[in-house]
């Protein structure tokens, strides 16, 4: 497996990186970026959190992982707030593509980051395209360092990229992420708060290779401090549990490092 890591702690004084500038397929990590782009548009008045959006039965594609489809198999109307919660916290693929359509497509999300001087983020295709042709998943990529830069910029929000309300919202739904319990959170003390977004490609049944097992987020420590951590595993022949354990091991080592430094 190829592993990419970026860790930033102690207010930016401590930085650790392995393959930090290498391109990794994002998979569902890009739903965090989509959420940020949508919240920015809400702040500009183009949309609102309580705005109802119709999701037609024809959009509930059977091949996509979707708690929305499971709950509303005939289609439904949900608020943008609900769609964002499904998309970020539960990694819903139907919700993801509904948001992308509202925003004008994947490249509009990429353009948002380019305009705001973020580097090494490519968002070219939606979930329907990505799941329909696994060879294309590499079109949506980032680097571990770039992932951490986005986490930092939108958490500290020094450039006021989000309103206070949108800032509170995105970090709430990131803390409520229920996917990937065995990744960043896997070996941390019970009850540790982690605001994170996962990604996973599935395994190619022909080659046995997993293209992506990812988790990026902020780990909050009991001393009131936190650290940013982005871990990407690609081109792995290991089983799913091993790939997740790689991420959990790195998160635990980081935790131990920063806890020891605080003493």
N, C-alpha and C positions, 0 to 999 in steps of 0.2 A: 504494500500500500504506500501511496505518497501522502504525507501528512503536512498540512500547512497550519501554522499557529501564529497568532499575534496576541500578546498579552500586555496590557498597560495598567499599572497600578501606582499607588503612592502619589496621586495627583499628577501623573505623567512622568515622574522621575524614574520609575522602573519600567523598562520596556524590554520584552523578550520576543524574539521572532525566529521562526524556522520556516523557510519557504514563504516568507511573508509577502513577497512580491510576485509569487507564482499565480497564474490564473487557475481558478477552480470553478467547476460548474456550481451555480448557486442552488439549483432546484428551488424548494419552497422558501429558502431564505429571502428571496426577492419579494415575498408577500409583505415583509417589514417595509421594504422600500416603497412598495405600492401604497401601503397604508400611510406612509409619510407624505407621499405625493397627493393623495386624496385629502388628507387633513390640511395641507397647504391650500388646496383649492377651496375647501370649506372656509378657511380663514379669509380667503379673498372674496367670499360671498357667492361663489359659483354654485355650491351645493350646501346642504345643511345636514347635520347628523340625524335629524328627525324626518328627513325627506324619504318618502316611501318609493321604493323601486320594485316594479313588477319583474318577477323571475318566471319566465314561461317554462312549461313542461319541456319544450324543445331544447332549452338551455341546460336541462338536467342530464347531461351526457352520462350514459351508463358506465363508461370506462374510467371515469374520474372519481377519485375519493371525494366524497361530499356528504357531510352530516346534514347539510341543507336538503339535499335530494332525499336522504334517508327519512327525514322528518316530514318533508312536503313533496311526496312523489308526484303530485299533480301540478306542482308549481305553487307560487305564493307571492305575496307582497311583503317585503321587509324594509325596515329603515336602513339608511346607510350605516348608522351606528351598529345595527345588528349584523349587517353584512361584513363590516370591518371586524367585529368580534369573532364571527365564524372564520373569517379568512386568516387573521393573525393568530388568535388563541387556539383555534382548532385546525388550522391549515386547510381550510375548505377550498377545493379547486374550482368549484362552480362560482362561489363568491368572489374568488380571485379574478376570474375572467369577466364577471359582471362589472367589477370595479375598473378593470382595464378598459372595457368598452366605454364606460362613462368618461374615463380620462382621455379617450381618444387613441388608445392603443399602447402597447409596451414602449414604443420609442418616445412617447410623450413623458413617460416616467423616467426613462434614461435622460431625456433632455432636461428635466427638472434638476437632476444631479449635476449634469454638465454645466448648466447655467449658474449653479451655485458653487462651481469650482471644485467639485469632487472628481477624483480621478479613479480609473480602473474599475468602472461599473458599466457593464454592458447588459441591457435588457431589450431583447429583440423579439421574443415570441411569448405567447400566452401558454397556459397549461394545456389547453386542447391540442395545440401544435406540438408542444414538448412531449406530451404523453403519447401522441399519435406517431411520433417518429423520434425514437430515442437518440438517434445520431445527431439530432438538432439541439439536444439539451445543453451542449457546450456553447451555444450562442448566447446564453444568459450566464455571464461569469463575473466574478470579482476576485480580489486578492484578500488574504486575511488582514493585511494592513488597511486596505480600503474599507473592509467591513467594520473594523474597529474605529476608523475615522468617522464613519457615519454614526455609529453608536455614541461616540464621544460628542460629536457636534450637536446631535439632537437631544442628548441627555443634558448637557450643560446649556445648550440653547443660547449661547452668547450673542449670536447674530440674529436672534429673534426669528428664526426660520418658522417657528410655530407659535401660535398664541398660547397663553397659559392654559386655556381649556383643552386645546388640542394636545399640548405637551402632557398634561395630566392623563388624558385619554389614552394616548399611545403607550405610555409606560404602564398604565393599568392593564391593558390587554396583553402587553408583553409579559407582565408578571403572571397573568392568568393562563399562559401557554400550558397546554396539557400534553402535548406531544413530546417525545424524546426524554421521558423521565429517567432513562438510564444513561443519558449523555452528560451534559454539563452538571446536572443535579445528581447524577448517579451515585457518587461516593461522598458527596458533601453532607455535613451534619443534617439530621432531620429538621425540617422547618426552615432551612436556609432559603432566603428569597432570591430567586434568579429571574430576571426579566430577559427573555430570550426568544429566538426564532430558529426552528429546526429546518432541515431539508434532507430529502432522501430520494434516491433515484430508483430504488428497487435493484434487483440483480439480474443481469442478462443471463437467461437460462441456457443459452448456447455456449457462452464463453466462461460463465461463472464469475464474471467481473462485476463489481459494484462501482458505478461511476461517482457516486456521491453519498456520503453520510456526513452531515454538517450540523453545527450548532454554534450560534453567535449570541452573545448577550452580556449582561452586567450581573456580577455576583456581589451581593450585599453581605458584609461581614458583621459580626456582633459588636465590633468596636465602633460602628458608625461609618466605617470606610467601605470602599467598594473597588472592584477592578473590572476592567473590560477584557473579554476573552472571545476570540473567534477561532474555531477549529474546523478545518475542512479535511476530510479523508476522501481520496479519489483513487481510482485504478486499483481497487483492493480485491484480492482473491480470498480474503478472510470471510468468515461468516458474519452475519448481522450483529450478533452479540459481541464478537471481538471488535468489530468496527466501533460499536458504541462504547466499549470499554476503553479503547484508545482515547476517546474524547474525555471520558470520566476520569481516567488516570491523569491526564494533563490538567484537568480542572482541579483535581485533588492536590496535585503537586503545587499548583499555583496558590491554592488556598493555604496550604501548609507554609509556603514561602512568605506570603503576606501576613499571616498570623504571627509567625516567628519574628518578622521584622517589626511588628507593632509592640512586641514585648519589651 
